[in-house]
């Protein structure tokens, strides 16, 4: 028996040794990994195939809608959210920031209970709080231990870090804080919900590399390494609920200001009052939260969540229909029964005609051929692209993207970002797929939301490709048989 085991072991070693060499001297390649590299469709997202389409205006009668010139572009495959990000989904982000602040305070009081001595997930961005809030550098948050807000230690940690001061409270509370749900007490200082993260500035990195002095191995003055690889952002993540009041003059939108983001009745409605920077912070957090729950060997295959480029958004909105004016394909805003197909401002201001005065549920109205809801109407959507009326002249026709990372001190012109799709307060012309508008990256509106995309790392050959080369492949097979 021992001889059989020994012989089997020797054979196994010899077989593996032969796999390490190429005795024939031929080029056989080298695998990077033996793991399954495929990525399952993310929850709530639809796969969009790559392809080419004619991007731009489909109607020359509405020049005020900022139509682009027609241009054929090609887009790589990606995933996109089937609906706009809802209040419920965005609340998961704000609650995570809230809980992270409370957990940091609990680690200060009882580190062995609420933290890890060693980081269990080194790829997860633990620096999601400001430096003042990182009270202990030796412990990391234990996210698997639930927070029980009925416990005194959790309540005390929340009071010491997040509760409004007595001077800021409109209605004075008693010394003993009642344990009530957040939406009933409303005593949390939302200004303290700050998300801090670092992102890779690829544009600065490429400029830095182009100006690298290879002879002296130095970089030019004024272009530091941190500027290219470590751009730090501190973003207050709570939506601007006051936007319901200041976006319109002399109107009564107090009920929406007071209840829209927190009330359970609006859970499935699209989040609004979120700036472009807040949307970017949400995408970063969504990526990091995904990585946190994946095994370390699977993280390398994941791609980040991000805002769509203008070309990606338009390609997804068309649903595979070439030169479609609206996501549903037809040139009209009603179906054959006379019902409106989107939430907008029809009939010269009859907001009720389409069924909703303000926003509608994110999955309401018919989806397009890619099963995407409200690509026109409901809320306009942020894109990654910077706004320039002439960008179609100089942007590439392969995955076109014109972007500019504006600082707070830059001229407001450089802070313009493209928004697409039109909203509940727009007329029908702005719902056209080719229409485009802009908002400033640090502004928030009660009619602008967003959805995320995620790049697909590969795409298998399409049926069209197989049909083109099918006769050639069949001839090769016949020759081999002979």
C-alpha positions as CSV (number, residue, x, y, z in Angstrom):
1,X,0.0,0.0,0.0
2,X,2.8,2.4,0.9
3,X,4.4,1.7,-2.5
4,X,1.2,2.5,-4.3
5,X,0.9,5.8,-2.4
6,X,4.6,6.6,-3.1
7,X,4.2,5.8,-6.8
8,X,1.1,8.0,-7.1
9,X,2.8,10.9,-5.4
10,X,5.8,10.7,-7.8
11,X,3.5,10.6,-10.8
12,X,1.6,13.6,-9.5
13,X,4.9,15.6,-9.0
14,X,6.2,14.7,-12.5
15,X,2.9,15.7,-14.1
16,X,3.0,19.1,-12.4
17,X,6.6,19.6,-13.3
18,X,5.9,19.0,-17.0
19,X,3.2,21.6,-16.8
20,X,5.8,24.2,-15.7
21,X,7.9,23.8,-18.9
22,X,7.3,23.9,-22.6
23,X,9.5,21.1,-23.9
24,X,8.4,21.8,-27.5
25,X,9.6,25.4,-27.3
26,X,6.2,26.7,-28.5
27,X,4.4,29.8,-27.3
28,X,1.7,28.5,-25.0
29,X,0.9,31.6,-22.9
30,X,0.5,31.9,-19.2
31,X,-2.7,32.1,-17.2
32,X,-3.1,34.9,-14.7
33,X,-5.6,33.0,-12.5
34,X,-7.6,29.8,-12.4
35,X,-10.5,31.4,-10.6
36,X,-13.8,32.0,-12.4
37,X,-13.5,35.6,-13.6
38,X,-17.2,36.1,-14.5
39,X,-19.3,38.6,-12.5
40,X,-23.0,38.0,-11.8
41,X,-25.5,40.7,-12.7
42,X,-25.6,43.1,-9.8
43,X,-28.9,43.3,-7.9
44,X,-31.2,45.9,-9.5
45,X,-29.1,46.4,-12.6
46,X,-29.7,45.5,-16.2
47,X,-26.9,44.4,-18.6
48,X,-26.5,46.7,-21.6
49,X,-24.6,45.3,-24.6
50,X,-21.9,47.2,-26.4
51,X,-22.6,48.6,-29.8
52,X,-22.6,51.6,-32.1
53,X,-25.4,54.2,-32.5
54,X,-26.1,57.6,-33.9
55,X,-25.8,60.0,-30.9
56,X,-27.4,63.4,-30.9
57,X,-30.5,65.3,-31.9
58,X,-33.5,63.6,-33.5
59,X,-35.6,66.8,-33.7
60,X,-34.4,70.1,-35.2
61,X,-37.6,72.0,-34.1
62,X,-36.5,72.5,-30.5
63,X,-33.1,74.3,-30.5
64,X,-33.6,75.4,-26.9
65,X,-33.2,71.8,-25.7
66,X,-29.4,72.0,-26.3
67,X,-29.5,69.3,-29.0
68,X,-26.1,67.8,-30.2
69,X,-25.0,67.3,-33.7
70,X,-25.4,63.7,-35.0
71,X,-22.4,61.6,-34.6
72,X,-21.8,57.8,-34.7
73,X,-20.2,56.5,-31.5
74,X,-19.3,53.1,-30.1
75,X,-19.9,52.2,-26.4
76,X,-18.5,49.3,-24.4
77,X,-20.9,46.9,-22.5
78,X,-22.0,47.9,-19.0
79,X,-24.6,47.5,-16.3
80,X,-27.0,50.2,-15.4
81,X,-29.6,50.6,-12.6
82,X,-33.1,49.7,-13.8
83,X,-34.5,52.6,-11.8
84,X,-33.2,55.9,-10.4
85,X,-31.7,55.6,-7.0
86,X,-34.6,55.7,-4.5
87,X,-35.0,57.4,-1.1
88,X,-34.7,54.0,0.5
89,X,-31.4,53.2,-1.3
90,X,-29.9,56.5,-0.6
91,X,-30.9,56.3,3.1
92,X,-28.8,53.2,3.4
93,X,-25.8,55.4,2.6
94,X,-26.7,58.2,5.0
95,X,-27.5,55.6,7.8
96,X,-24.1,54.0,7.2
97,X,-22.4,57.3,7.7
98,X,-24.5,57.9,10.8
99,X,-23.7,54.5,12.2
100,X,-20.0,54.8,11.4
101,X,-19.8,57.9,13.5
102,X,-21.6,56.2,16.4
103,X,-19.4,53.1,16.1
104,X,-16.2,55.3,16.2
105,X,-17.4,56.7,19.5
106,X,-18.3,53.3,20.8
107,X,-14.7,52.1,20.0
108,X,-13.4,54.9,22.0
109,X,-15.4,53.7,25.0
110,X,-15.2,49.9,24.6
111,X,-12.7,49.0,21.8
112,X,-12.6,45.3,22.4
113,X,-16.4,45.0,22.0
114,X,-16.9,47.3,19.0
115,X,-13.7,47.0,17.0
116,X,-11.0,44.8,15.6
117,X,-7.3,45.1,16.6
118,X,-6.4,44.2,13.0
119,X,-8.3,45.3,9.9
120,X,-10.2,42.2,8.6
121,X,-10.8,43.8,5.2
122,X,-7.8,45.8,4.2
123,X,-9.3,46.8,0.8
124,X,-12.3,48.5,2.5
125,X,-11.8,52.2,2.9
126,X,-11.8,52.7,6.6
127,X,-11.0,56.4,6.3
128,X,-14.6,57.3,5.6
129,X,-14.6,59.8,8.4
130,X,-12.8,63.0,9.0
131,X,-9.5,62.9,10.9
132,X,-11.2,64.5,13.9
133,X,-13.6,61.6,14.1
134,X,-11.0,58.9,13.8
135,X,-10.4,58.7,17.6
136,X,-8.6,55.4,17.6
137,X,-6.0,54.4,15.0
138,X,-5.5,50.9,16.6
139,X,-9.0,49.6,16.1
140,X,-11.2,49.0,13.1
141,X,-15.0,49.0,13.0
142,X,-16.7,45.7,13.6
143,X,-19.6,46.1,11.2
144,X,-21.0,42.7,12.0
145,X,-22.0,43.7,15.5
146,X,-25.5,45.2,15.2
147,X,-26.4,48.6,16.8
148,X,-29.3,48.4,19.3
149,X,-30.5,51.9,19.8
150,X,-32.5,50.7,22.9
151,X,-29.1,50.2,24.7
152,X,-27.9,53.0,26.8
153,X,-24.3,53.0,25.5
154,X,-25.5,53.3,21.9
155,X,-27.9,56.1,22.8
156,X,-25.2,58.0,24.7
157,X,-22.7,57.6,21.8
158,X,-25.3,59.1,19.5
159,X,-26.1,62.0,21.8
160,X,-22.5,62.9,22.2
161,X,-21.7,62.9,18.5
162,X,-24.8,63.6,16.4
163,X,-27.6,65.2,18.4
164,X,-28.2,68.9,17.8
165,X,-27.2,71.3,20.6
166,X,-29.9,72.9,22.6
167,X,-29.3,76.2,20.9
168,X,-30.0,74.6,17.5
169,X,-33.1,72.8,18.5
170,X,-36.3,74.7,17.5
171,X,-38.3,72.9,20.1
172,X,-36.5,72.3,23.4
173,X,-36.6,68.7,24.6
174,X,-36.4,67.4,28.2
175,X,-33.0,66.4,29.7
176,X,-33.8,62.7,29.1
177,X,-33.9,62.1,25.3
178,X,-36.9,59.9,24.5
179,X,-36.1,56.8,22.5
180,X,-38.2,57.6,19.4
181,X,-37.6,56.8,15.7
182,X,-35.4,59.2,13.8
183,X,-38.2,60.6,11.7
184,X,-40.2,61.5,14.8
185,X,-37.5,63.2,16.8
186,X,-35.5,64.8,14.0
187,X,-32.8,65.8,16.4
188,X,-29.8,64.5,14.5
189,X,-27.5,67.3,13.1
190,X,-27.4,66.2,9.5
191,X,-24.5,68.6,8.9
192,X,-22.2,66.2,10.8
193,X,-23.0,63.3,8.3
194,X,-19.7,63.7,6.4
195,X,-18.2,61.0,4.1
196,X,-14.5,61.3,3.4
197,X,-12.9,59.2,0.7
198,X,-10.0,59.2,-1.7
199,X,-10.2,58.6,-5.4
200,X,-7.7,58.2,-8.3
201,X,-7.4,61.2,-10.6
202,X,-6.5,59.5,-13.8
203,X,-6.4,62.7,-15.8
204,X,-3.8,64.3,-13.5
205,X,-1.9,61.0,-13.4
206,X,-1.6,60.9,-17.2
207,X,-0.5,64.6,-17.4
208,X,2.0,63.9,-14.7
209,X,3.4,60.9,-16.5
210,X,3.6,62.9,-19.8
211,X,5.7,65.6,-18.1
212,X,8.0,63.2,-16.4
213,X,11.7,63.9,-16.9
214,X,13.1,60.5,-17.6
215,X,16.7,61.7,-17.6
216,X,16.6,63.1,-14.1
217,X,13.7,61.0,-12.9
218,X,11.9,63.9,-11.5
219,X,8.4,65.5,-11.9
220,X,7.9,69.1,-12.7
221,X,7.2,71.7,-10.0
222,X,3.6,72.1,-8.9
223,X,2.6,68.5,-9.9
224,X,2.9,66.4,-6.8
225,X,2.2,62.7,-6.5
226,X,-0.7,63.3,-4.2
227,X,-2.4,65.5,-6.7
228,X,-2.5,62.5,-9.2
229,X,-3.2,59.6,-7.0
230,X,-4.8,60.8,-3.7
231,X,-7.6,63.3,-4.3
232,X,-9.4,63.6,-1.0
233,X,-13.1,64.6,-0.8
234,X,-15.2,65.5,2.3
235,X,-18.8,65.5,1.4
236,X,-21.9,66.2,3.5
237,X,-24.1,63.4,2.3
238,X,-27.6,64.4,3.6
239,X,-29.9,65.6,0.7
240,X,-30.8,69.3,0.6
241,X,-34.5,69.1,1.5
242,X,-34.7,72.9,1.2
243,X,-34.4,72.6,-2.5
244,X,-38.2,72.0,-2.7
245,X,-38.6,75.6,-1.5
246,X,-35.8,77.6,-3.3
247,X,-36.2,75.9,-6.7
248,X,-39.5,77.6,-7.3
249,X,-40.6,81.2,-6.4
250,X,-43.8,82.0,-4.5
251,X,-45.1,78.4,-4.1
252,X,-46.1,76.2,-1.2
253,X,-43.9,73.0,-1.3
254,X,-43.6,72.7,2.5
255,X,-45.2,69.3,2.6
256,X,-42.5,67.9,0.2
257,X,-39.7,69.7,2.1
258,X,-40.9,68.3,5.4
259,X,-41.6,64.7,4.4
260,X,-40.2,63.6,1.1
261,X,-36.9,62.1,2.1
262,X,-37.9,60.3,5.3
263,X,-41.6,59.4,5.0
264,X,-42.2,55.7,4.3
265,X,-44.8,56.7,1.6
266,X,-41.9,58.0,-0.5
267,X,-39.5,55.1,0.0
268,X,-39.7,53.9,-3.6
269,X,-39.6,57.5,-5.1
270,X,-36.3,58.8,-6.6
271,X,-34.0,60.7,-4.3
272,X,-33.7,64.4,-5.1
273,X,-31.7,67.3,-3.6
274,X,-28.5,65.4,-4.2
275,X,-25.6,67.2,-5.9
276,X,-23.2,65.8,-8.4
277,X,-20.5,65.5,-5.7
278,X,-22.9,63.6,-3.4
279,X,-23.8,61.2,-6.2
280,X,-20.1,60.5,-6.8
281,X,-19.6,59.9,-3.1
282,X,-22.6,57.4,-3.1
283,X,-21.0,55.5,-6.0
284,X,-17.7,55.3,-4.1
285,X,-19.4,54.0,-1.0
286,X,-21.5,51.5,-3.0
287,X,-18.3,50.1,-4.5
288,X,-16.5,49.9,-1.2
289,X,-19.6,48.3,0.5
290,X,-19.7,45.7,-2.2
291,X,-16.0,44.9,-1.8
292,X,-16.4,44.6,2.0
293,X,-18.7,41.7,1.6
294,X,-16.7,39.8,-1.0
295,X,-13.9,37.3,-0.4
296,X,-10.5,38.8,-1.0
297,X,-9.8,36.6,-4.1
298,X,-13.0,37.9,-5.8
299,X,-12.4,41.6,-5.4
300,X,-9.9,41.8,-8.2
301,X,-12.6,41.0,-10.8
302,X,-15.1,43.6,-9.6
303,X,-15.5,47.0,-11.3
304,X,-16.5,50.2,-9.6
305,X,-19.9,51.8,-9.5
306,X,-19.9,55.2,-11.1
307,X,-22.1,57.8,-12.9
308,X,-22.8,57.1,-16.6
309,X,-21.2,59.0,-19.3
310,X,-23.5,61.0,-21.6
311,X,-22.9,58.4,-24.4
312,X,-23.7,55.5,-22.1
313,X,-26.8,57.1,-20.8
314,X,-28.1,57.9,-24.3
315,X,-27.2,54.4,-25.6
316,X,-29.1,52.8,-22.7
317,X,-32.1,55.1,-23.0
318,X,-32.5,54.2,-26.7
319,X,-33.0,50.6,-25.8
320,X,-31.5,49.4,-29.1
321,X,-33.8,51.6,-31.2
322,X,-31.8,53.6,-33.8
323,X,-32.7,57.3,-33.9
324,X,-35.5,56.8,-31.4
325,X,-36.9,60.1,-30.2
326,X,-38.1,58.8,-26.8
327,X,-37.2,55.6,-24.9
328,X,-40.4,54.0,-25.9
329,X,-39.5,54.4,-29.5
330,X,-42.4,56.4,-30.9
331,X,-42.5,60.2,-31.5
332,X,-45.5,60.8,-29.2
333,X,-45.8,61.1,-25.5
334,X,-49.1,59.1,-25.3
335,X,-49.9,55.4,-26.0
336,X,-52.8,54.2,-28.2
337,X,-55.2,54.6,-25.3
338,X,-54.3,58.2,-24.7
339,X,-52.3,57.6,-21.5
340,X,-49.1,59.5,-21.0
341,X,-45.9,57.4,-21.1
342,X,-43.8,59.5,-18.7
343,X,-44.0,61.9,-15.8
344,X,-43.5,65.5,-17.1
345,X,-45.3,68.8,-17.5
346,X,-48.0,68.2,-20.2
347,X,-50.8,70.3,-21.6
348,X,-49.2,73.7,-20.7
349,X,-48.9,73.0,-17.0
350,X,-51.5,70.4,-16.1
351,X,-49.2,68.4,-13.8
352,X,-52.0,66.0,-12.8
353,X,-52.6,64.9,-16.4
354,X,-49.9,62.2,-16.2
355,X,-51.0,60.9,-12.8
356,X,-48.5,62.7,-10.5
357,X,-48.0,66.3,-9.5
358,X,-44.3,65.9,-8.4
359,X,-42.2,62.7,-8.8
360,X,-43.6,59.2,-9.3
361,X,-42.4,55.8,-8.0
362,X,-39.1,54.9,-9.6
363,X,-40.5,51.8,-11.3
364,X,-43.7,53.5,-12.6
365,X,-44.5,54.0,-16.3
366,X,-43.5,51.5,-19.0
367,X,-39.8,50.4,-19.3
368,X,-37.9,50.6,-22.5
369,X,-36.6,47.6,-24.5
370,X,-33.6,47.3,-22.1
371,X,-36.1,47.1,-19.1
372,X,-35.1,50.5,-17.8
373,X,-37.7,52.7,-16.1
374,X,-38.1,56.5,-16.4
375,X,-35.2,57.1,-18.7
376,X,-37.3,60.1,-19.7
377,X,-39.2,62.2,-17.2
378,X,-39.7,61.8,-13.4
379,X,-36.3,63.2,-12.5
380,X,-33.4,64.4,-14.7
381,X,-30.2,62.4,-14.1
382,X,-26.6,63.4,-13.4
383,X,-23.9,62.1,-15.8
384,X,-20.2,61.9,-15.4
385,X,-19.7,64.2,-18.4
386,X,-18.8,67.9,-18.2
387,X,-21.0,70.2,-20.2
388,X,-19.6,71.8,-23.3
389,X,-21.8,72.6,-26.4
390,X,-18.9,71.8,-28.7
391,X,-17.7,68.6,-27.0
392,X,-19.1,66.4,-29.8
393,X,-16.4,68.0,-32.1
394,X,-13.4,67.0,-30.1
395,X,-14.5,64.0,-28.1
396,X,-13.6,60.5,-29.3
397,X,-16.1,58.4,-31.1
398,X,-15.0,55.3,-29.0
399,X,-16.5,55.6,-25.5
400,X,-16.7,59.4,-25.8
401,X,-16.2,61.1,-22.5
402,X,-15.4,64.8,-21.8
403,X,-14.8,65.5,-18.2
404,X,-13.3,68.2,-16.0
405,X,-12.5,67.9,-12.3
406,X,-13.4,71.4,-11.2
407,X,-12.3,72.7,-7.8
408,X,-14.3,75.0,-5.6
409,X,-12.2,78.0,-6.7
410,X,-12.7,77.3,-10.5
411,X,-15.0,79.5,-12.6
412,X,-18.6,78.3,-12.5
413,X,-18.4,77.5,-16.2
414,X,-16.1,74.6,-15.4
415,X,-18.5,73.2,-12.8
416,X,-21.3,72.5,-15.4
417,X,-22.2,68.8,-15.6
418,X,-24.6,67.2,-18.2
419,X,-28.0,66.1,-17.0
420,X,-30.2,64.0,-19.2
421,X,-33.8,62.8,-19.5
422,X,-35.9,65.7,-18.4
423,X,-38.0,65.7,-15.2
424,X,-41.5,66.1,-13.8
425,X,-41.3,69.9,-14.2
426,X,-40.1,69.9,-17.9
427,X,-42.1,70.1,-21.1
428,X,-42.0,67.2,-23.5
429,X,-39.1,68.5,-25.7
430,X,-36.7,68.0,-22.8
431,X,-37.7,64.4,-22.5
432,X,-36.2,63.6,-25.9
433,X,-33.2,61.3,-25.7
434,X,-31.0,63.7,-27.7
435,X,-31.9,66.7,-25.4
436,X,-29.3,67.8,-22.9
437,X,-29.1,70.3,-20.1
438,X,-26.6,71.2,-17.4
439,X,-26.5,71.8,-13.7
440,X,-23.6,72.9,-11.5
441,X,-21.8,70.1,-9.7
442,X,-22.2,71.7,-6.2
443,X,-25.9,72.5,-6.7
444,X,-28.9,70.3,-5.8
445,X,-32.3,70.4,-7.3
446,X,-35.7,68.9,-6.4
447,X,-36.0,67.6,-10.0
448,X,-32.5,66.0,-10.5
449,X,-31.6,62.5,-9.3
450,X,-29.2,59.8,-10.6
451,X,-28.6,56.2,-11.3
452,X,-25.3,54.2,-11.3
453,X,-23.5,52.2,-14.0
454,X,-20.9,49.5,-13.7
455,X,-18.5,48.5,-16.5
456,X,-18.6,44.9,-17.7
457,X,-15.1,43.6,-17.9
458,X,-15.7,41.6,-21.1
459,X,-18.4,40.7,-23.6
460,X,-18.8,37.5,-25.4
461,X,-19.1,37.4,-29.2
462,X,-22.6,38.3,-30.4
463,X,-24.8,36.2,-32.7
464,X,-24.0,38.6,-35.6
465,X,-20.3,37.9,-35.2
466,X,-21.0,34.2,-35.2
467,X,-23.1,34.4,-38.4
468,X,-20.5,36.4,-40.3
469,X,-17.8,33.8,-39.7
470,X,-20.0,30.7,-39.7
471,X,-19.3,29.7,-43.3
472,X,-15.6,30.1,-42.8
473,X,-15.7,27.9,-39.6
474,X,-17.7,25.3,-41.4
475,X,-15.2,25.0,-44.3
476,X,-12.4,24.6,-41.8
477,X,-14.3,21.7,-40.1
478,X,-14.9,20.0,-43.4
479,X,-11.2,20.2,-44.3
480,X,-10.2,18.6,-41.0
481,X,-12.7,15.7,-41.5
482,X,-11.2,15.0,-44.9
